[in-house]
């Protein structure tokens, strides 16, 4: 384990040599965390081949983020207590990952491959199974590794639990609860046969077109806040995680992708777009 080396560097944090040692250890540990994410991605890819279902990658997303964090905890957990920043961060991560994996697995049960991946499969034909290893599974492993960085920064830096940790933990917990409520409201709406072709306009969805994504962003900005609270400016690199997640949610796999053709399938969606905030909740326009 590396916990002893990190502890020495913590105790001598004003010593430039100890500080350099800690930075080298952190860099090595960061890349070590990539190994289980890649291993899990390959295993899920292998499972997807006979099922012809690349959307298994979505079910594994939360676990892909958690996999590097397990490595960080294994090497840094010696001496942790219930009051430590890292304990709270890893507890929040576990809650987020298990909820998300359970939700996506339940949501996708019996529906076959997601239409996004089915379109990719049609486009690439026989080459898609091997291609999906790189463009879907390993890509998600790399993204998940970056998203996991606040867990490393928060656990490795020495400052005590303070007000910014409390703010960050509150924001992350709020995000988990908020996206859980949004997902539950959407699931009930879709389960109602009368909602076919209609637009969900009540509950959290009255204030935002994607409240689940807003909650997801809150989770990672909260954990990023805790990481910087622990390490100060030297830990600001961990904010690459919430920045990446926000870009993905708004511009890549989230809002932009989902809204490409939804107005064609739900005639009232154009009016919903005009009235409703795309992301940050606010009262609808008249």
C-alpha positions as CSV (number, residue, x, y, z in Angstrom):
1,X,0.0,0.0,0.0
2,X,1.0,3.6,-0.5
3,X,-0.7,5.0,2.5
4,X,2.5,5.1,4.6
5,X,4.3,7.1,1.9
6,X,1.4,9.5,1.6
7,X,1.3,9.9,5.4
8,X,5.0,10.8,5.5
9,X,4.5,13.3,2.7
10,X,1.5,14.8,4.6
11,X,3.4,15.2,7.8
12,X,6.2,17.0,5.9
13,X,4.0,18.9,3.4
14,X,6.1,22.0,3.7
15,X,9.2,20.1,2.7
16,X,9.7,20.4,-1.1
17,X,11.1,16.9,-1.4
18,X,8.1,15.4,0.5
19,X,5.8,17.4,-1.6
20,X,7.4,16.2,-4.8
21,X,7.2,12.6,-3.4
22,X,3.5,13.0,-2.8
23,X,2.9,14.4,-6.3
24,X,4.8,11.5,-7.8
25,X,2.9,8.9,-5.7
26,X,-0.4,10.6,-6.7
27,X,0.4,10.5,-10.4
28,X,1.3,6.8,-10.1
29,X,-1.8,6.0,-8.2
30,X,-4.0,7.9,-10.7
31,X,-2.7,5.8,-13.6
32,X,-3.1,2.7,-11.4
33,X,-6.7,3.6,-11.1
34,X,-7.1,3.4,-14.9
35,X,-6.3,-0.4,-14.8
36,X,-9.5,-1.7,-13.2
37,X,-11.7,0.7,-15.3
38,X,-10.1,-0.7,-18.5
39,X,-10.4,-4.3,-17.2
40,X,-14.1,-3.8,-16.3
41,X,-14.8,-2.1,-19.7
42,X,-13.3,-5.1,-21.6
43,X,-15.3,-7.6,-19.5
44,X,-18.5,-5.7,-20.2
45,X,-17.6,-5.5,-23.9
46,X,-17.1,-9.3,-23.9
47,X,-20.5,-9.8,-22.3
48,X,-22.1,-7.5,-24.9
49,X,-20.9,-9.5,-27.9
50,X,-23.2,-12.6,-27.6
51,X,-26.1,-10.3,-26.5
52,X,-25.5,-7.8,-29.4
53,X,-26.1,-5.1,-26.9
54,X,-23.5,-2.3,-26.6
55,X,-25.8,-0.4,-24.2
56,X,-24.4,-2.6,-21.5
57,X,-21.8,0.1,-21.3
58,X,-24.4,2.5,-20.0
59,X,-25.4,0.1,-17.2
60,X,-21.7,-0.2,-16.2
61,X,-21.0,3.6,-16.2
62,X,-21.4,4.1,-12.5
63,X,-19.2,1.0,-11.8
64,X,-16.6,2.3,-14.3
65,X,-16.3,5.5,-12.3
66,X,-16.2,3.6,-9.0
67,X,-13.5,1.1,-10.1
68,X,-10.6,3.6,-10.0
69,X,-11.9,4.9,-6.6
70,X,-11.6,1.4,-5.2
71,X,-7.9,1.5,-6.0
72,X,-7.5,4.9,-4.4
73,X,-9.3,3.7,-1.3
74,X,-7.2,0.5,-1.1
75,X,-4.0,2.5,-1.0
76,X,-5.1,5.4,1.1
77,X,-7.7,4.2,3.5
78,X,-5.4,3.4,6.4
79,X,-6.4,5.5,9.4
80,X,-9.6,6.9,7.9
81,X,-12.4,7.7,10.4
82,X,-16.1,8.4,9.9
83,X,-15.3,12.2,10.1
84,X,-12.7,12.2,7.3
85,X,-13.4,13.9,4.0
86,X,-12.5,10.7,2.1
87,X,-15.0,8.6,4.0
88,X,-17.8,11.0,3.1
89,X,-16.7,11.3,-0.5
90,X,-16.4,7.5,-1.0
91,X,-19.8,7.0,0.7
92,X,-21.4,9.5,-1.7
93,X,-19.7,7.9,-4.6
94,X,-21.0,4.4,-3.6
95,X,-24.5,5.7,-3.2
96,X,-24.4,7.4,-6.6
97,X,-22.9,4.5,-8.4
98,X,-25.2,1.8,-7.0
99,X,-28.3,3.9,-7.6
100,X,-27.3,4.7,-11.2
101,X,-26.4,1.2,-12.1
102,X,-29.6,-0.2,-10.6
103,X,-31.7,2.5,-12.3
104,X,-30.3,2.1,-15.8
105,X,-30.4,-1.7,-15.5
106,X,-34.1,-1.6,-14.4
107,X,-35.0,1.0,-17.1
108,X,-33.4,-0.9,-19.9
109,X,-34.6,-4.4,-19.0
110,X,-36.3,-6.1,-21.9
111,X,-35.8,-3.2,-24.3
112,X,-32.7,-4.6,-26.2
113,X,-30.0,-2.4,-27.5
114,X,-30.4,1.4,-27.1
115,X,-31.3,3.1,-30.4
116,X,-28.1,5.1,-30.4
117,X,-25.9,2.0,-30.4
118,X,-28.3,0.2,-32.8
119,X,-27.8,3.0,-35.2
120,X,-24.0,2.7,-34.8
121,X,-24.3,-1.1,-35.4
122,X,-26.2,-0.5,-38.6
123,X,-23.7,2.1,-39.8
124,X,-20.6,0.0,-39.2
125,X,-22.0,-3.5,-39.9
126,X,-19.7,-6.4,-39.2
127,X,-16.9,-4.1,-38.0
128,X,-19.0,-2.7,-35.1
129,X,-18.3,-5.4,-32.5
130,X,-14.5,-4.7,-32.5
131,X,-15.0,-1.0,-33.2
132,X,-17.3,-0.7,-30.2
133,X,-14.5,-1.9,-27.9
134,X,-12.7,1.4,-28.6
135,X,-15.5,3.8,-29.5
136,X,-17.8,2.8,-26.7
137,X,-16.3,0.7,-23.9
138,X,-12.7,1.9,-23.6
139,X,-13.8,5.5,-24.4
140,X,-16.2,5.3,-21.4
141,X,-13.5,3.8,-19.3
142,X,-11.2,6.7,-20.0
143,X,-14.0,9.3,-19.4
144,X,-14.9,7.5,-16.1
145,X,-11.3,7.6,-15.0
146,X,-11.2,11.4,-15.4
147,X,-14.5,11.7,-13.6
148,X,-13.1,9.8,-10.7
149,X,-10.3,12.3,-10.0
150,X,-12.0,14.2,-7.2
151,X,-11.9,11.0,-5.1
152,X,-8.1,10.8,-5.4
153,X,-7.5,14.5,-4.8
154,X,-9.9,14.5,-1.8
155,X,-8.3,11.4,-0.2
156,X,-4.7,12.3,-0.8
157,X,-4.6,15.9,0.5
158,X,-4.2,16.7,4.2
159,X,-6.5,19.5,5.1
160,X,-9.2,18.8,7.7
161,X,-12.9,18.7,7.0
162,X,-14.3,22.2,6.8
163,X,-17.1,24.4,5.7
164,X,-16.4,23.9,2.0
165,X,-16.5,20.1,2.5
166,X,-19.9,20.5,4.1
167,X,-21.1,22.6,1.2
168,X,-19.7,20.1,-1.3
169,X,-21.2,17.1,0.4
170,X,-24.5,18.8,0.7
171,X,-24.5,19.7,-3.0
172,X,-23.5,16.1,-4.0
173,X,-26.2,14.6,-1.8
174,X,-28.8,17.0,-3.2
175,X,-27.8,16.0,-6.7
176,X,-28.2,12.3,-6.0
177,X,-31.7,12.9,-4.5
178,X,-32.7,15.4,-7.2
179,X,-31.8,13.1,-10.1
180,X,-33.4,10.1,-8.3
181,X,-36.7,12.0,-8.1
182,X,-36.5,13.2,-11.7
183,X,-35.8,9.6,-12.9
184,X,-38.7,8.3,-10.9
185,X,-41.1,10.9,-12.3
186,X,-40.0,10.1,-15.8
187,X,-40.3,6.3,-15.3
188,X,-43.9,6.8,-14.0
189,X,-44.7,9.0,-16.9
190,X,-43.4,6.5,-19.5
191,X,-45.2,3.6,-17.8
192,X,-48.6,5.3,-18.4
193,X,-50.0,4.3,-21.8
194,X,-51.8,7.7,-22.0
195,X,-48.4,9.5,-22.1
196,X,-47.4,8.0,-25.5
197,X,-46.4,10.9,-27.7
198,X,-46.9,13.4,-24.9
199,X,-44.4,15.6,-23.0
200,X,-43.7,15.4,-19.3
201,X,-44.4,18.9,-17.9
202,X,-45.0,18.4,-14.2
203,X,-42.9,17.8,-11.2
204,X,-39.2,18.7,-11.6
205,X,-39.7,18.5,-15.4
206,X,-41.8,21.6,-15.3
207,X,-38.7,23.6,-14.3
208,X,-36.1,22.0,-16.4
209,X,-36.1,19.8,-19.6
210,X,-33.4,17.6,-18.1
211,X,-33.6,17.8,-14.3
212,X,-31.8,14.4,-14.0
213,X,-28.8,15.8,-15.8
214,X,-28.8,18.9,-13.6
215,X,-28.8,16.6,-10.5
216,X,-25.9,14.6,-12.0
217,X,-23.9,17.8,-12.5
218,X,-24.5,18.8,-8.9
219,X,-23.1,15.5,-7.7
220,X,-19.7,16.1,-9.5
221,X,-19.4,19.7,-8.7
222,X,-20.1,18.8,-5.1
223,X,-17.3,16.2,-5.0
224,X,-15.0,18.6,-6.9
225,X,-15.7,21.2,-4.2
226,X,-14.6,18.7,-1.6
227,X,-11.5,17.8,-3.5
228,X,-10.4,21.5,-3.7
229,X,-11.4,22.0,0.0
230,X,-8.9,19.2,0.8
231,X,-6.0,20.2,-1.4
232,X,-6.5,23.9,-2.1
233,X,-5.3,25.3,-5.4
234,X,-2.9,22.3,-6.0
235,X,-5.9,20.1,-6.2
236,X,-7.8,22.2,-8.7
237,X,-6.9,19.7,-11.4
238,X,-9.7,17.5,-10.0
239,X,-12.2,20.1,-11.3
240,X,-11.6,18.5,-14.7
241,X,-14.1,15.9,-13.5
242,X,-17.2,18.2,-13.1
243,X,-16.2,20.3,-16.1
244,X,-16.0,17.1,-18.3
245,X,-19.3,15.8,-16.9
246,X,-21.0,19.1,-17.5
247,X,-19.8,19.2,-21.1
248,X,-20.9,15.6,-21.7
249,X,-24.3,16.3,-20.3
250,X,-24.9,19.5,-22.2
251,X,-23.0,19.0,-25.5
252,X,-22.2,15.3,-26.1
253,X,-24.3,12.4,-24.8
254,X,-27.0,14.3,-22.9
255,X,-29.1,17.3,-23.9
256,X,-27.8,17.8,-27.4
257,X,-28.1,14.2,-28.4
258,X,-31.5,13.5,-26.9
259,X,-33.1,16.6,-28.4
260,X,-31.9,16.0,-32.0
261,X,-35.1,14.3,-33.0
262,X,-37.4,14.2,-30.0
263,X,-39.6,17.0,-31.4
264,X,-40.4,14.6,-34.3
265,X,-41.6,11.9,-31.9
266,X,-43.4,14.3,-29.5
267,X,-45.3,17.1,-31.3
268,X,-45.6,19.2,-28.1
269,X,-41.9,19.3,-27.5
270,X,-41.2,22.4,-29.5
271,X,-43.5,24.4,-27.2
272,X,-41.9,22.7,-24.2
273,X,-38.5,23.9,-25.4
274,X,-39.7,27.4,-25.8
275,X,-41.1,27.5,-22.3
276,X,-38.7,25.5,-20.3
277,X,-35.1,25.8,-19.2
278,X,-32.8,23.2,-20.8
279,X,-30.8,22.5,-17.7
280,X,-30.8,24.8,-14.7
281,X,-34.3,24.8,-13.1
282,X,-36.3,27.9,-13.3
283,X,-39.9,28.9,-13.6
284,X,-41.4,28.2,-17.0
285,X,-41.9,31.0,-19.4
286,X,-45.5,32.0,-20.1
